Amino acid sequence: MRRGNSKVRKLLAEAGFQDIHMFPHTRFSKDLHFLSLSFDGFASLGTKICLFQIKSNCKPSRAIQEQMAKASESSGAYLLWFDVVDREGVKVYNG
């Protein structure tokens, strides 16, 4: 988990995101819920907020991708899902 978090933090910083905060979390509890979605942290990009979920070797289902897209459109926030696979790098899915 720490390795994945550091990879995502580096990726976000390289993309220009600021104020990157990750919540201490466990497998069964998340600290941030937004429009029935759970997130592991948040960051800012200019005046927009970005909420993100970090998983290891877990791609979001089609239903979650659609739900993220609707929530992003209605709120104006960036919603990102990071799939961290050790030997393949980080895959990013956005809503």
C-alpha positions in Angstrom: 0.0 0.0 0.0 2.8 2.5 0.8 4.5 1.8 -2.5 1.3 2.4 -4.4 0.5 5.6 -2.5 4.0 7.0 -3.2 3.6 6.2 -6.9 0.3 7.9 -7.1 1.5 10.9 -5.1 4.5 11.3 -7.5 2.1 10.9 -10.6 -0.3 13.6 -9.2 2.6 16.0 -8.4 4.0 15.6 -11.9 0.6 16.3 -13.4 0.4 19.6 -11.5 -1.9 18.7 -8.6 -1.2 20.4 -5.3 -2.3 19.8 -1.6 -2.3 16.1 -2.0 -3.8 14.4 1.0 -4.2 10.6 1.5 -6.3 9.3 4.4 -5.1 6.4 6.6 -7.5 3.7 5.6 -8.1 0.0 5.9 -9.6 -2.4 3.5 -13.1 -2.0 4.9 -13.3 1.7 5.8 -12.8 4.8 3.8 -12.7 8.3 5.2 -14.3 10.2 2.4 -17.7 9.4 0.8 -19.0 11.5 -2.0 -22.2 10.7 -4.0 -22.1 7.1 -2.8 -18.5 6.6 -3.9 -15.6 6.1 -1.6 -12.2 7.8 -1.9 -8.8 7.5 -0.4 -7.7 11.1 -0.8 -8.0 14.4 -2.4 -5.9 17.0 -4.2 -6.4 20.3 -5.9 -5.7 21.5 -9.4 -6.2 25.2 -9.7 -9.7 25.9 -8.4 -10.9 22.3 -8.9 -10.8 19.5 -6.4 -9.7 16.0 -7.3 -10.9 13.0 -5.4 -9.1 9.7 -5.9 -9.3 6.0 -5.1 -6.1 3.9 -5.1 -6.4 0.1 -5.6 -3.8 -2.6 -6.3 -4.6 -4.8 -9.2 -8.2 -3.8 -9.3 -9.8 -2.2 -12.3 -13.1 -0.3 -11.7 -16.2 -2.0 -13.1 -18.2 -0.4 -15.9 -20.9 0.6 -13.5 -18.4 2.4 -11.2 -16.9 4.1 -14.2 -20.3 5.4 -15.3 -21.2 6.5 -11.7 -17.9 8.4 -11.5 -18.5 10.1 -14.8 -22.0 11.2 -13.7 -20.7 12.4 -10.3 -17.8 14.3 -12.0 -20.1 16.0 -14.4 -22.7 17.0 -11.8 -20.1 18.3 -9.3 -17.4 19.7 -11.5 -14.7 17.7 -9.6 -12.1 15.4 -11.0 -12.7 11.8 -9.9 -9.8 9.4 -10.5 -9.2 5.7 -9.9 -5.6 4.5 -9.8 -4.9 0.9 -10.4 -1.3 0.2 -9.1 0.2 -2.9 -10.5 3.8 -3.5 -9.4 5.4 -4.5 -12.7 3.1 -2.7 -15.0 3.0 0.8 -13.4 -0.1 2.8 -12.7 -3.3 2.8 -14.8 -5.6 5.8 -14.4 -9.3 5.7 -14.9 -11.2 9.0 -14.7 -14.8 10.0 -14.2 
